Amino acid sequence: MLFSDLDLARRIETADARGGLEYARVLARLHPDLGAAALEIAGGCAVYAGVGSPVTQAMALGLEGPVTEQHFEELESFFRSRGARTEIEVCPLAGPSLLELLGRRGYRVIEWSNVLAQSLSRAALDPPPPSAVGVRRAPPDEVDTWVHVMARCYFEHQEIDASLRAMFEPAFHNPNSVCFLAFLDGQPAGCGGLLIHDGVAQIAGAGTLPEYRNRGVQSALFHSRLEFALAAGCDLAVTMAQPGTASHRNAERHGFRVLYTRSKFAAG
């Protein structure tokens, strides 16, 4: 059984922050016109991937020492200069200086997300689910397929244009990520991602195309990614989900348990 403490939170939050940093670096290389940028600050990082992007936020602050007024001035300037409001994912094990400054500067909670985790071992891993779903790692020449499937999963009623492709493409090219495709009836049915950092396997975004839902695609993707992470030497698997969502239920069905709940704060 895992117990939430500061050392474990540091591992998890640092892995998440590194994923954000790499995303911004890849996005800046692939699409320099979008102005993606990252800033390491207060033991964590701030990422800008476009106004309104879910990646545009600060993470992992206050886990390595106090957060100061100067840190906040630099953080807010980083986002303000790019036309974005300051949003901060806050781990509940962060030092009290972070909460004090958030209150003093008028921040408010806009979202909660649960951090779920499980220890990885061959003995603890469930057997593969009986399923007709096939899952494999997507090779470099299938980037367009993976990006298109992921975009359709999240934006099924929207045209998949260049802006949506730019949102998902960096996840495929992140040097610490592994991307998977799931197949049913010989056709792509879903996809998922895995980020690996310092023995932490982050089960990242996954989706199933509408016409293939409720046929075991997510279970197959979960199992394949956990198998890969175990073979890669990871000892901890982590995923994030908003409370009460289908993603949260899927994670718990596959052995994940809530370690702590993060709060996202926004300025103003």
SERO-4910 file (N, C-alpha, C, O; in steps of 0.05 Angstrom, whole numbers):
BEGIN
 pado doro    nc1    nc2    nc3   cac1   cac2   cac3    cc1    cc2    cc3    oc1    oc2    oc3
  Met    A     17    -24      0      0      0      0     17     25      0     37     26     14
  Leu    A     10     45    -16     24     70    -17     13     89      3    -11     91      7
  Phe    A     31    104     16     23    125     34     33    152     24     57    155     17
  Ser    A     16    171     23     23    197     13     41    212     32     33    218     55
  Asp    A     65    219     24     83    236     40     98    255     21     94    253     -3
  Leu    A    114    272     32    127    293     16    145    281     -5    146    291    -27
  Asp    A    161    260      3    180    249    -17    165    237    -41    173    241    -64
  Leu    A    143    223    -36    127    211    -57    115    233    -74    114    231    -99
  Ala    A    104    254    -61     92    276    -76    113    290    -94    107    297   -116
  Arg    A    137    293    -84    158    305   -100    163    289   -125    165    300   -147
  Arg    A    165    263   -122    170    246   -146    148    249   -167    153    253   -190
  Ile    A    123    249   -158    100    250   -176     98    277   -189     95    280   -213
  Glu    A    100    298   -172     96    325   -183    120    333   -201    116    347   -221
  Thr    A    144    324   -194    167    330   -211    164    316   -238    171    328   -259
  Ala    A    155    291   -238    151    277   -263    130    291   -281    134    294   -305
  Asp    A    109    301   -268     88    315   -283     99    342   -294     94    349   -317
  Ala    A    115    356   -278    126    381   -286    146    377   -310    146    393   -328
  Arg    A    162    355   -308    181    350   -330    166    345   -356    175    352   -378
  Gly    A    143    331   -354    127    326   -377    117    352   -390    117    355   -414
  Gly    A    109    371   -373    101    397   -383    123    413   -396    120    425   -417
  Leu    A    147    412   -383    170    426   -395    177    414   -423    182    429   -441
  Glu    A    178    388   -425    185    376   -450    163    381   -471    170    386   -495
  Tyr    A    138    382   -463    116    388   -482    121    416   -494    119    420   -518
  Ala    A    127    436   -477    132    463   -486    156    464   -505    155    479   -525
  Arg    A    177    450   -498    201    450   -515    195    438   -543    204    449   -563
  Val    A    181    416   -543    174    404   -569    155    421   -585    159    424   -609
  Leu    A    135    433   -572    117    450   -586    131    474   -597    125    482   -620
  Ala    A    150    486   -583    166    509   -593    182    501   -617    185    517   -636
  Arg    A    192    476   -618    208    467   -641    190    462   -665    197    469   -687
  Leu    A    167    449   -660    149    441   -683    134    465   -694    129    467   -718
  His    A    126    483   -676    109    506   -684    119    531   -670    107    542   -652
  Pro    A    142    542   -679    154    565   -666    136    590   -666    139    607   -650
  Asp    A    117    591   -685     99    614   -686     79    615   -663     68    636   -658
  Leu    A     76    593   -648     57    593   -626     68    604   -600     54    609   -581
  Gly    A     94    609   -599    107    622   -576    108    606   -551    108    617   -529
  Ala    A    108    579   -553    109    562   -529    135    568   -513    156    573   -525
  Ala    A    132    567   -487    155    573   -470    152    559   -443    130    551   -436
  Ala    A    174    556   -428    173    544   -402    193    558   -384    213    569   -392
  Leu    A    186    558   -358    202    572   -338    204    554   -313    184    547   -302
  Glu    A    228    548   -305    232    533   -280    233    552   -257    249    571   -258
  Ile    A    217    547   -237    214    567   -216    203    554   -190    185    537   -192
  Ala    A    213    563   -167    203    555   -141    201    525   -138    182    515   -125
  Gly    A    220    510   -149    221    481   -147    203    467   -167    204    443   -169
  Gly    A    188    483   -183    170    471   -203    174    485   -230    197    492   -237
  Cys    A    153    489   -244    156    501   -270    130    515   -278    108    509   -268
  Ala    A    132    533   -297    109    546   -310    111    539   -340    133    541   -351
  Val    A     89    533   -352     88    525   -380     68    543   -395     45    546   -386
  Tyr    A     76    554   -418     58    568   -435     57    553   -462     77    550   -476
  Ala    A     32    543   -469     28    529   -494      6    541   -510     -7    527   -526
  Gly    A      0    566   -504    -22    580   -518    -44    588   -498    -48    573   -479
  Val    A    -57    610   -503    -79    619   -486   -101    598   -487   -110    591   -509
  Gly    A   -110    589   -464   -132    570   -463   -124    541   -465   -140    523   -461
  Ser    A    -98    536   -470    -89    508   -471    -89    496   -443    -82    510   -423
  Pro    A    -97    471   -440    -97    458   -413    -69    454   -402    -65    449   -379
  Val    A    -49    457   -420    -21    454   -411    -10    480   -400     10    480   -386
  Thr    A    -23    502   -406    -14    528   -397    -20    532   -367    -43    539   -360
  Gln    A      0    528   -350     -4    529   -321     23    526   -308     43    520   -321
  Ala    A     23    530   -282     47    525   -265     42    499   -249     19    493   -242
  Met    A     63    484   -243     61    459   -229     85    455   -210    106    466   -214
  Ala    A     80    439   -190    101    429   -171    115    451   -155    137    448   -147
  Leu    A    101    474   -151    113    495   -135    112    488   -105     94    474    -96
  Gly    A    132    497    -91    131    496    -62    137    469    -49    131    465    -26
  Leu    A    148    451    -65    155    425    -53    185    422    -46    193    403    -33
  Glu    A    201    442    -54    229    441    -48    238    464    -29    262    466    -23
  Gly    A    219    480    -21    226    503     -3    205    524     -6    186    521    -21
  Pro    A    208    546      9    188    567      9    184    580    -18    203    583    -34
  Val    A    160    589    -23    153    605    -47    151    634    -38    138    640    -17
  Thr    A    164    652    -52    166    679    -44    150    698    -61    140    691    -83
  Glu    A    147    723    -52    134    744    -68    148    747    -95    136    751   -115
  Gln    A    175    746    -94    190    749   -118    184    727   -138    182    732   -162
  His    A    181    702   -128    173    680   -146    146    687   -160    143    683   -184
  Phe    A    127    697   -144    101    703   -155    102    726   -176     88    725   -196
  Glu    A    118    746   -170    121    768   -189    132    757   -216    122    764   -237
  Glu    A    152    739   -214    164    728   -239    143    710   -253    141    710   -277
  Leu    A    129    694   -237    109    675   -248     87    690   -263     80    684   -285
  Glu    A     76    710   -249     54    725   -261     63    741   -286     48    744   -305
  Ser    A     87    751   -285     98    765   -308    101    746   -332     96    754   -355
  Phe    A    109    722   -327    113    702   -348     86    697   -363     86    697   -387
  Phe    A     65    694   -348     39    689   -361     27    715   -372     16    715   -395
  Arg    A     28    737   -357     16    762   -365     28    772   -391     14    782   -409
  Ser    A     54    769   -395     68    779   -419     59    763   -444     64    772   -466
  Arg    A     47    740   -439     38    724   -462      7    724   -465     -4    708   -480
  Gly    A     -6    741   -450    -35    744   -452    -51    722   -438    -75    719   -444
  Ala    A    -39    707   -420    -52    685   -407    -55    692   -377    -38    705   -365
  Arg    A    -77    682   -365    -79    686   -336    -62    665   -322    -57    644   -333
  Thr    A    -55    671   -298    -38    653   -282    -55    631   -269    -73    637   -253
  Glu    A    -50    606   -276    -63    583   -264    -42    565   -251    -21    560   -264
  Ile    A    -47    555   -227    -27    540   -213    -40    514   -202    -59    516   -186
  Glu    A    -29    491   -209    -37    466   -197    -22    463   -171      3    464   -170
  Val    A    -37    460   -149    -25    460   -122    -28    432   -110    -50    422   -106
  Cys    A     -5    421   -103     -5    395    -88    -10    402    -58      1    421    -48
  Pro    A    -27    386    -45    -33    392    -17     -9    388      2    -11    397     26
  Leu    A     12    376     -7     36    373     10     56    395      6     78    395     18
  Ala    A     50    415    -11     67    438    -15     69    454     11     51    452     28
  Gly    A     91    469     15     95    484     39     74    506     43     62    515     24
  Pro    A     70    514     68     49    534     74     53    561     61     34    576     58
  Ser    A     78    568     54     83    594     41     67    597     16     59    620      9
  Leu    A     63    576      1     48    577    -25     19    584    -20      8    602    -33
  Leu    A      6    571     -1    -22    578      5    -25    606     16    -44    620      9
  Glu    A     -7    614     32     -8    642     43     -7    662     21    -22    682     21
  Leu    A     11    658      2     13    677    -20    -11    676    -39    -20    697    -49
  Leu    A    -22    653    -43    -46    650    -60    -69    666    -48    -84    679    -62
  Gly    A    -72    664    -22    -94    678     -8    -89    708     -9   -107    724    -14
  Arg    A    -64    716     -3    -58    744     -2    -61    758    -29    -67    782    -30
  Arg    A    -56    743    -50    -57    755    -77    -84    750    -91    -86    756   -115
  Gly    A   -103    740    -77   -131    739    -87   -136    716   -106   -154    718   -123
  Tyr    A   -121    694   -104   -127    671   -121   -151    655   -111   -157    656    -87
  Arg    A   -164    641   -129   -187    625   -121   -185    597   -134   -172    594   -155
  Val    A   -197    577   -122   -197    550   -133   -216    549   -157   -239    557   -155
  Ile    A   -207    537   -179   -225    534   -203   -228    505   -210   -245    499   -227
  Glu    A   -213    487   -198   -215    459   -207   -201    441   -186   -181    449   -174
  Trp    A   -211    417   -183   -198    396   -167   -191    372   -185   -206    367   -204
  Ser    A   -169    359   -179   -163    334   -193   -150    315   -174   -133    323   -157
  Asn    A   -157    290   -176   -146    269   -159   -120    258   -171   -119    253   -196
  Val    A   -100    254   -155    -76    240   -163    -78    211   -153    -79    206   -129
  Leu    A    -79    193   -172    -82    164   -165    -57    150   -172    -43    157   -192
  Ala    A    -50    129   -157    -25    116   -161    -27     86   -152    -45     79   -138
  Gln    A     -7     71   -161     -4     43   -152     25     35   -155     39     45   -173
  Ser    A     34     18   -137     61      6   -140     61    -14   -163     41    -28   -167
  Leu    A     83    -15   -178     84    -33   -201    102    -57   -193    124    -54   -184
  Ser    A     91    -81   -198    106   -105   -195     93   -127   -212     69   -125   -218
  Arg    A    108   -147   -219     96   -168   -235     74   -182   -220     53   -189   -232
  Ala    A     77   -186   -194     56   -199   -178     31   -183   -176      9   -195   -176
  Ala    A     33   -157   -176      9   -140   -172     -5   -134   -198    -28   -126   -198
  Leu    A      8   -139   -221     -5   -132   -246    -27   -152   -253    -22   -176   -253
  Asp    A    -50   -142   -260    -72   -159   -267    -66   -173   -293    -51   -163   -310
  Pro    A    -78   -197   -298    -74   -210   -324    -88   -194   -345   -106   -179   -340
  Pro    A    -79   -197   -370    -92   -182   -392   -122   -188   -394   -129   -212   -391
  Pro    A   -138   -168   -399   -167   -173   -401   -173   -189   -426   -161   -184   -447
  Pro    A   -193   -207   -425   -201   -221   -449   -214   -202   -468   -235   -189   -461
  Ser    A   -203   -199   -491   -212   -177   -509   -203   -182   -537   -182   -195   -542
  Ala    A   -218   -172   -556   -210   -173   -584   -193   -149   -592   -185   -146   -615
  Val    A   -188   -131   -572   -173   -107   -577   -143   -113   -578   -132   -127   -561
  Gly    A   -130   -104   -599   -101   -106   -601    -89    -78   -595    -98    -58   -605
  Val    A    -67    -78   -580    -53    -53   -573    -24    -56   -579    -11    -77   -574
  Arg    A    -13    -35   -591     16    -35   -597     27     -7   -595     12     13   -598
  Arg    A     52     -5   -592     65     21   -592     64     33   -620     69     19   -640
  Ala    A     58     59   -622     56     72   -648     85     79   -657     98     94   -643
  Pro    A     94     70   -681    120     78   -690    120    106   -701     99    118   -705
  Pro    A    144    118   -706    146    146   -715    129    152   -740    119    174   -742
  Asp    A    127    133   -758    113    139   -783     82    138   -780     68    143   -799
  Glu    A     72    133   -755     44    133   -750     35    157   -733     14    157   -721
  Val    A     52    178   -733     45    201   -717     19    213   -727      2    221   -710
  Asp    A     14    215   -753    -11    227   -762    -35    211   -754    -56    222   -746
  Thr    A    -33    185   -754    -55    168   -746    -61    172   -716    -84    176   -708
  Trp    A    -40    172   -700    -43    175   -671    -55    202   -664    -74    204   -648
  Val    A    -45    223   -676    -55    250   -671    -84    252   -679   -100    264   -665
  His    A    -91    241   -703   -119    243   -712   -138    228   -694   -159    238   -688
  Val    A   -130    204   -685   -147    189   -668   -151    203   -641   -173    205   -631
  Met    A   -129    213   -630   -131    227   -604   -149    252   -606   -165    257   -589
  Ala    A   -145    267   -628   -161    291   -631   -191    285   -634   -208    298   -623
  Arg    A   -197    263   -650   -225    255   -653   -237    246   -627   -261    250   -622
  Cys    A   -221    232   -611   -231    223   -585   -240    246   -567   -260    244   -553
  Tyr    A   -225    267   -567   -231    290   -549   -249    311   -562   -263    325   -548
  Phe    A   -249    312   -588   -264    333   -602   -280    320   -625   -276    326   -648
  Glu    A   -298    301   -618   -311    285   -638   -330    301   -656   -336    292   -678
  His    A   -340    324   -646   -359    340   -663   -345    364   -675   -359    383   -684
  Gln    A   -319    365   -675   -305    388   -686   -286    379   -708   -275    357   -708
  Glu    A   -283    397   -728   -265    391   -750   -236    389   -739   -228    407   -724
  Ile    A   -222    369   -747   -194    366   -738   -176    383   -756   -167    375   -777
  Asp    A   -171    407   -746   -156    426   -762   -127    428   -751   -119    412   -734
  Ala    A   -112    446   -762    -83    448   -755    -79    455   -726    -60    446   -714
  Ser    A    -97    471   -714    -93    478   -686    -97    454   -667    -82    452   -648
  Leu    A   -116    437   -674   -120    413   -657    -96    393   -661    -87    381   -642
  Arg    A    -87    391   -685    -63    374   -690    -39    384   -674    -24    368   -663
  Ala    A    -36    410   -674    -13    422   -659    -16    417   -629      5    416   -615
  Met    A    -40    415   -619    -44    410   -591    -34    382   -582    -23    379   -561
  Phe    A    -39    362   -599    -33    335   -592     -6    325   -602      6    307   -590
  Glu    A      4    337   -623     29    327   -636     53    327   -617     68    308   -618
  Pro    A     57    348   -600     80    347   -582     81    323   -564    103    314   -557
  Ala    A     58    313   -555     58    290   -538     71    266   -551     83    249   -538
  Phe    A     68    264   -577     79    241   -592    110    244   -594    124    224   -593
  His    A    120    268   -596    148    273   -600    164    278   -574    188    282   -575
  Asn    A    150    279   -552    163    282   -526    183    259   -522    175    236   -524
  Pro    A    209    265   -517    228    243   -514    223    224   -491    233    202   -491
  Asn    A    207    233   -472    201    216   -449    174    202   -452    165    189   -433
  Ser    A    161    204   -475    134    192   -478    134    168   -496    151    166   -514
  Val    A    115    151   -492    110    128   -509     80    129   -516     63    131   -499
  Cys    A     74    127   -542     47    129   -551     37    102   -562     52     87   -575
  Phe    A     12     96   -556      0     70   -563    -25     74   -580    -40     93   -577
  Leu    A    -29     55   -598    -54     53   -613    -68     27   -607    -56      6   -604
  Ala    A    -94     29   -605   -111      5   -601   -127      0   -626   -136     19   -640
  Phe    A   -131    -26   -633   -144    -34   -657   -167    -53   -652   -165    -71   -635
  Leu    A   -189    -49   -666   -211    -68   -666   -220    -72   -695   -222    -53   -711
  Asp    A   -225    -96   -702   -234   -102   -730   -215    -92   -750   -222    -84   -772
  Gly    A   -189    -91   -743   -168    -83   -761   -166    -53   -765   -150    -43   -781
  Gln    A   -181    -37   -749   -181     -8   -752   -173      5   -726   -178     -5   -704
  Pro    A   -160     29   -727   -153     43   -703   -179     50   -687   -198     61   -698
  Ala    A   -179     43   -662   -203     46   -645   -198     65   -622   -217     76   -610
  Gly    A   -173     70   -615   -167     87   -592   -137     91   -590   -122     78   -605
  Cys    A   -129    107   -571   -100    112   -567    -95    122   -539   -114    130   -525
  Gly    A    -70    121   -531    -63    130   -504    -34    137   -503    -18    130   -521
  Gly    A    -26    151   -482      2    159   -478     13    149   -451     -2    143   -433
  Leu    A     39    149   -450     53    141   -426     78    159   -423     94    161   -442
  Leu    A     82    172   -401    105    189   -396    122    175   -374    111    167   -353
  Ile    A    148    173   -378    165    160   -359    187    179   -350    201    191   -366
  His    A    190    182   -324    211    199   -312    218    188   -285    202    186   -267
  Asp    A    244    181   -282    255    173   -256    238    150   -243    232    152   -219
  Gly    A    231    130   -258    217    108   -248    187    112   -244    173     94   -235
  Val    A    177    136   -251    149    142   -249    136    139   -277    145    153   -296
  Ala    A    116    123   -279    101    120   -305     75    134   -302     57    126   -287
  Gln    A     73    156   -318     48    172   -317     30    162   -340     36    166   -363
  Ile    A      7    151   -332    -13    142   -352    -27    167   -361    -44    178   -347
  Ala    A    -20    176   -385    -29    202   -395    -54    198   -411    -67    177   -411
  Gly    A    -62    220   -426    -87    220   -440    -93    196   -457    -75    186   -471
  Ala    A   -117    187   -457   -125    164   -473   -154    169   -482   -169    184   -469
  Gly    A   -161    157   -504   -189    160   -514   -197    137   -532   -180    122   -542
  Thr    A   -223    134   -535   -234    114   -552   -253    128   -572   -269    144   -565
  Leu    A   -250    121   -598   -267    132   -618   -297    125   -612   -302    102   -603
  Pro    A   -315    143   -618   -343    138   -610   -354    111   -619   -369     98   -604
  Glu    A   -348    103   -643   -360     79   -654   -349     53   -641   -359     31   -646
  Tyr    A   -327     56   -625   -315     32   -612   -318     32   -582   -305     16   -568
  Arg    A   -333     50   -571   -335     52   -542   -351     28   -530   -367     16   -543
  Asn    A   -344     22   -504   -357      0   -489   -350    -27   -501   -366    -46   -500
  Arg    A   -326    -29   -513   -317    -55   -524   -289    -62   -513   -275    -79   -524
  Gly    A   -281    -50   -490   -257    -58   -477   -231    -44   -485   -210    -53   -478
  Val    A   -234    -23   -501   -210     -9   -511   -194      3   -488   -169      0   -488
  Gln    A   -207     16   -470   -192     29   -448   -178      9   -430   -156     14   -421
  Ser    A   -192    -13   -424   -179    -34   -408   -154    -45   -421   -134    -49   -408
  Ala    A   -155    -49   -447   -132    -59   -462   -109    -39   -462    -86    -46   -459
  Leu    A   -116    -14   -465    -95      7   -465    -83     10   -437    -58     12   -435
  Phe    A    -99      9   -416    -88     10   -389    -68    -13   -385    -46     -9   -376
  His    A    -76    -37   -391    -59    -60   -386    -33    -59   -402    -12    -64   -391
  Ser    A    -35    -52   -427    -11    -51   -444      9    -30   -434     33    -34   -434
  Arg    A     -2     -7   -425     17     14   -415     30      6   -389     53     12   -384
  Leu    A     15     -7   -371     26    -16   -346     47    -38   -351     68    -38   -338
  Glu    A     42    -56   -370     62    -76   -377     87    -63   -388    109    -71   -380
  Phe    A     84    -44   -405    107    -30   -416    123    -16   -394    148    -18   -393
  Ala    A    109     -2   -376    123     12   -355    138     -6   -337    160      0   -328
  Leu    A    126    -29   -330    140    -49   -314    165    -59   -327    186    -62   -315
  Ala    A    163    -65   -353    186    -75   -368    208    -54   -370    232    -60   -372
  Ala    A    200    -28   -369    219     -6   -371    232      0   -344    249     19   -342
  Gly    A    225    -14   -323    238    -11   -297    224      8   -279    235     15   -258
  Cys    A    199     17   -285    184     35   -268    174     20   -244    166     -3   -246
  Asp    A    174     33   -221    163     21   -196    137     34   -187    125     26   -167
  Leu    A    129     56   -201    106     71   -193     90     80   -217    102     90   -236
  Ala    A     64     75   -217     47     85   -239     28    105   -228     17    102   -206
  Val    A     23    127   -243      7    150   -233    -11    159   -255     -5    157   -279
  Thr    A    -35    168   -248    -53    181   -267    -68    202   -253    -71    201   -228
  Met    A    -78    222   -267    -94    244   -256   -121    244   -269   -124    239   -292
  Ala    A   -142    249   -252   -169    250   -262   -186    267   -245   -182    269   -220
  Gln    A   -205    281   -257   -224    296   -241   -243    277   -226   -251    257   -237
  Pro    A   -250    284   -201   -267    266   -185   -294    260   -199   -306    277   -211
  Gly    A   -302    235   -197   -328    226   -206   -330    222   -236   -352    217   -246
  Thr    A   -308    224   -251   -309    221   -280   -305    192   -288   -297    175   -272
  Ala    A   -311    187   -314   -306    160   -324   -276    153   -323   -269    130   -318
  Ser    A   -259    173   -327   -230    168   -325   -222    159   -297   -205    142   -294
  His    A   -235    172   -277   -229    165   -249   -238    136   -244   -223    121   -232
  Arg    A   -262    129   -253   -272    102   -248   -254     81   -263   -248     60   -251
  Asn    A   -246     87   -287   -229     69   -302   -202     64   -287   -193     41   -286
  Ala    A   -191     85   -276   -166     83   -262   -169     65   -237   -152     47   -232
  Glu    A   -191     68   -222   -195     52   -198   -200     23   -206   -192      5   -191
  Arg    A   -214     18   -228   -218     -9   -237   -192    -24   -243   -190    -48   -242
  His    A   -171     -8   -249   -145    -20   -256   -125    -18   -233   -101    -18   -238
  Gly    A   -135    -15   -209   -117    -17   -186   -106      9   -175    -91      9   -156
  Phe    A   -113     31   -188   -103     57   -178   -120     66   -154   -144     61   -153
  Arg    A   -108     80   -135   -122     90   -112   -113    119   -107    -91    127   -113
  Val    A   -132    136    -97   -126    164    -93   -105    168    -72   -107    158    -50
  Leu    A    -84    183    -79    -63    190    -60    -69    218    -48    -67    221    -24
  Tyr    A    -76    237    -65    -83    263    -55    -98    278    -77    -99    269   -100
  Thr    A   -110    300    -70   -125    316    -88   -111    343    -93   -105    357    -74
  Arg    A   -106    350   -117    -94    375   -124   -116    396   -129   -138    390   -137
  Ser    A   -110    421   -123   -128    444   -128   -115    462   -148    -91    469   -146
  Lys    A   -130    470   -168   -120    489   -188   -130    517   -180   -154    521   -178
  Phe    A   -111    535   -176   -118    562   -169   -114    581   -193    -96    576   -210
  Ala    A   -130    601   -195   -127    621   -216   -128    649   -204   -141    654   -183
  Ala    A   -114    667   -217   -114    695   -208   -140    708   -214   -152    704   -235
  Gly    A   -149    726   -195   -172    742   -200   -199    728   -197   -220    740   -200
***
